[in-house]
Amino acid sequence: QVQLVESGGGLVQPGESLKLSCAASGFTFSGVAMSWYRQAPGKERELVATILSIAGLTSYVDSVKGRFTISRDNAKNMVYLQMNSLKPEDTAVYYCNARRGRDVLFGWGKGTLVTVSS
């Protein structure tokens, strides 16, 4: 059974940092690309960052480039999102999932809420 469990969210002030974690199980983690997504209140879910299964190649949505860093630990089946210089517009529920091309492979976990507010 596939499980994706996100953690690490919280309430922070603008300019502060958070590191999100995603624990994955039930599939061959090292063989798939992993992505972080987010869904802000009243908005559609959007792709934030992706890391490929090999070579560690990464990509980001323009709004987080230079501030967020995605990483993975294939030995632990974990994917991370280091978020620096957070802005109020980063407020959202953050989710992880596996991807193949443009397709999400699995159902969504509960996500972790990030709130950026002064």
N, C-alpha and C positions, 0 to 999 in steps of 0.2 A: 504494500500500500504506500503510495507516494505521500510524503508529508513535507510541507514547506512551513517553517516556523520562523517568523520574523521577530526581532527584538531590538531594543536599544533606543527606541523613541523616547520623547519627553518634551518638556517645555523649556525652551531656551530663549535668551535675548538675541536680538539682531547682532550679528558679528561673531557669535559663539559657534562652537563645533559640537557635532555628535557623530558617533560611529554606530551604524546599524549592522546587525548580523542576521544571517539567514542560515538556519540549519536544515539541510536537505537529506531526505532518505527515501528509499524505495525505488531508486533508479540508478543507472550508471552515471554518477555525477560527473566524473572526469571526461565523459564523452560528449557532453552537451555544452552549448553556450548558456550562460546565466545572465539574467538581466534584473535590474531594479526598475520598478514602475512606481508611480504615485498618482493618487487621486485626491484632488483638492475638493472642498465642499462645493457642490453644484457644478462640478466640471467632470469631463470624461477622464478616464485613466490614461496616463501618458507614459511613454517609455522614457526613462531617465538615463540609464547607462547599461552597457553590455560588455561582458568579458568573454572572449572565446575560450574554448576548452583547452586549446594548446597555444603555445607561444604567448599567451597572456595579452593578446591584442584587445584593446578597449575602444569604446566609442561612447560619446556623450551627447545629450541634447544641448543645444547652444546655450541655453539659459544656465547651465551648471558647469560648463567648461571652465577649467582653472580653479574651481572651488570644490568639486566632488571628485573622489577617486574610488573606483571599484577595484576590488581584488578578490582572489579566491584561494582557498587552501584545499586542494583535491584530496589530501590525506585525511582531512577532517570533514569533508563534504560541507564546507562552509563557504559562503560568499559574503563579502562585506561592502559597506558603502561609507567611506569617510567623508563627512560633510563639513566643510569649513566656511567661514564667512557667511553664515546662514542669514537669509533674508525673510521677511514676512511672507513673501510669495512662495517660499519653499514649504509653507504649512500644508500638510497633506497626510493622508495615510499612505505609507510606503509598503510595497509588496515586492517579493522576489518571485521569479519563475524561470523555468528553462525555456529556451527558444530554439526553433529550427527555422531558419529564414525569418519570415515575418510572423510565424505562428508560435503562439504560446502552447507549450506542451501539456500542461497540467492545470487542474483547478486551482483557484486562488486560496491562499491561506488567509488568516485573520488580519494580517498586516500589523504595522506598528505606527502609532500616531506621532507625528512630529509637529509641534506647534512653536512657531517663532513669533514672539511678541514681547514688547517692552511693557 
